[in-house]
Amino acid sequence: MSDRIETPTREVPALVVEGATVRFAGLTAMDAVSFTVAPGTIHALIGPNGAGKSTCFNVLSGVYRTASGCVRFGDVDVTALPPHRIAALGVARTFQNIVLTRGTVAHNLMLGRHTLTRAGFTATALRLPSAVREQRRHRERVREIAEFTGLGDRFDTQVDLLPYGDRKRVELARALCMEPKLLLLDEPVAGMNTAERVAMAQTITAIRDTLGISILIVEHDMGLIMRIADEVTVLDFGRRIGGGTPEHVQSDPAVIRAYLGTGTEPAPDPESEPEPESDEPTRADATTGSGRGGGADDANTEENR
Ligand SMILES: Nc1ncnc2c1ncn2[C@@H]1O[C@H](COP(=O)(O)OP(=O)(O)OP(=O)(O)O)[C@@H](O)[C@H]1O
């Protein structure tokens, strides 16, 4: 990973969720949930399967509407805004399941620049000088982002030829190509082996530390979360049952009872030898997060596409 990337001037606002409630028929998926993602921090949203984490992401990105409560990003009330308006404010998202387009890494990353492109269709089609210059600038920036995220030497590779871990990385890089102020990462290391998880954790912390971008992350790998998060919010059955620093939530009896269980394993050590590849880690592989056995992932992913 390179640290050559330039940080565009951007003021990163706080994300404030206040009393957000979401209901599906008779089910309350989020029940008056409140938390704040402080600017430039990594904030983790954790909890068992079905706790309401994906629902919360869908609210924050404008896919679901709240029955009550509100979401503010800086001074802007985004509660009722459609997804494209929220994205335009600087909120980018990755998904549990990889959603990439056929083509090269470069092509996929350029799609992330779409909302930042000014030249119109005609100017681009006619290859007018201004449009060509703009495309070149975007491509340079996209290459920087590819290098920052460890994809520099894969820039012209077809995404379907990449290993799983790199394809997850392309999703993250594409979100960065939108020049976000807040990144919503939905299970960014799910399905990765240990070496890939360690590398992804380093990239995520570099995004905070080098670019100053806020990150809200949903992840079942508790070792990783406890190592990289500045603050954690814990949900269970749609309610916020705890929150605070990783140290605090790890010793909170309510959180241990609902999710963490006992016998917390240590976080993966970036210096240690990677374990042999395991194909698809299940919830049980997540260092300590004991899933309640949800099964809502697929439904939500379909909704999000
Ligand atoms: N579109 C929907 N229609 C009906 N119920 C839904 C819908 N989306 C989510 N739910 C329900 O809301 C509850 C919260 O689901 P959600 O997917 O937000 O949990 P989660 O914490 O993200 O779980 P996981 O860790 O398994 O992804 C679950 O009971 C789920 O079945």
The ligand as an SDF file (V2000), in Angstrom:
LIG
                    3D

 31 33  0  0  0  0  0  0  0  0999 V2000
  -37.0010   -5.5500    3.9720 N   0  0  0  0  0  0  0  0  0  0  0  0
  -37.3130   -6.2060    5.0830 C   0  0  0  0  0  0  0  0  0  0  0  0
  -38.5730   -6.6830    5.2750 N   0  0  0  0  0  0  0  0  0  0  0  0
  -38.8990   -7.3200    6.4160 C   0  0  0  0  0  0  0  0  0  0  0  0
  -38.0460   -7.5410    7.4470 N   0  0  0  0  0  0  0  0  0  0  0  0
  -36.7970   -7.0980    7.3040 C   0  0  0  0  0  0  0  0  0  0  0  0
  -36.3570   -6.4140    6.1360 C   0  0  0  0  0  0  0  0  0  0  0  0
  -35.0630   -6.0830    6.2960 N   0  0  0  0  0  0  0  0  0  0  0  0
  -34.6890   -6.5540    7.5000 C   0  0  0  0  0  0  0  0  0  0  0  0
  -35.7310   -7.1620    8.1010 N   0  0  0  0  0  0  0  0  0  0  0  0
  -35.7430   -7.7600    9.4400 C   0  0  0  0  0  0  0  0  0  0  0  0
  -35.2310   -6.7770   10.3260 O   0  0  0  0  0  0  0  0  0  0  0  0
  -34.4410   -7.3970   11.3300 C   0  0  0  0  0  0  0  0  0  0  0  0
  -33.0600   -6.7700   11.2990 C   0  0  0  0  0  0  0  0  0  0  0  0
  -32.3950   -7.2500   10.1100 O   0  0  0  0  0  0  0  0  0  0  0  0
  -30.9740   -6.7410    9.6490 P   0  0  0  0  0  0  0  0  0  0  0  0
  -30.6970   -7.3800    8.3620 O   0  0  0  0  0  0  0  0  0  0  0  0
  -30.9410   -5.2640    9.7360 O   0  0  0  0  0  0  0  0  0  0  0  0
  -30.0280   -7.3670   10.7700 O   0  0  0  0  0  0  0  0  0  0  0  0
  -28.4390   -7.4470   10.7880 P   0  0  0  0  0  0  0  0  0  0  0  0
  -28.0250   -7.0380   12.1420 O   0  0  0  0  0  0  0  0  0  0  0  0
  -27.8900   -6.7040    9.6300 O   0  0  0  0  0  0  0  0  0  0  0  0
  -28.1670   -9.0110   10.5870 O   0  0  0  0  0  0  0  0  0  0  0  0
  -26.9190   -9.7520    9.8380 P   0  0  0  0  0  0  0  0  0  0  0  0
  -25.7730   -9.6650   10.7640 O   0  0  0  0  0  0  0  0  0  0  0  0
  -27.4370  -11.1470    9.6910 O   0  0  0  0  0  0  0  0  0  0  0  0
  -26.7020   -9.0570    8.5240 O   0  0  0  0  0  0  0  0  0  0  0  0
  -34.4290   -8.8910   11.0310 C   0  0  0  0  0  0  0  0  0  0  0  0
  -35.4020   -9.5110   11.8300 O   0  0  0  0  0  0  0  0  0  0  0  0
  -34.7930   -8.9490    9.5740 C   0  0  0  0  0  0  0  0  0  0  0  0
  -35.4380  -10.1630    9.2530 O   0  0  0  0  0  0  0  0  0  0  0  0
  1  2  1  0
  2  3  1  0
  2  7  2  0
  3  4  2  0
  4  5  1  0
  5  6  2  0
  6  7  1  0
  6 10  1  0
  7  8  1  0
  8  9  2  0
  9 10  1  0
 10 11  1  0
 11 12  1  0
 11 30  1  0
 12 13  1  0
 13 14  1  0
 13 28  1  0
 14 15  1  0
 15 16  1  0
 16 17  2  0
 16 18  1  0
 16 19  1  0
 19 20  1  0
 20 21  2  0
 20 22  1  0
 20 23  1  0
 23 24  1  0
 24 25  2  0
 24 26  1  0
 24 27  1  0
 28 29  1  0
 28 30  1  0
 30 31  1  0
M  END
$$$$
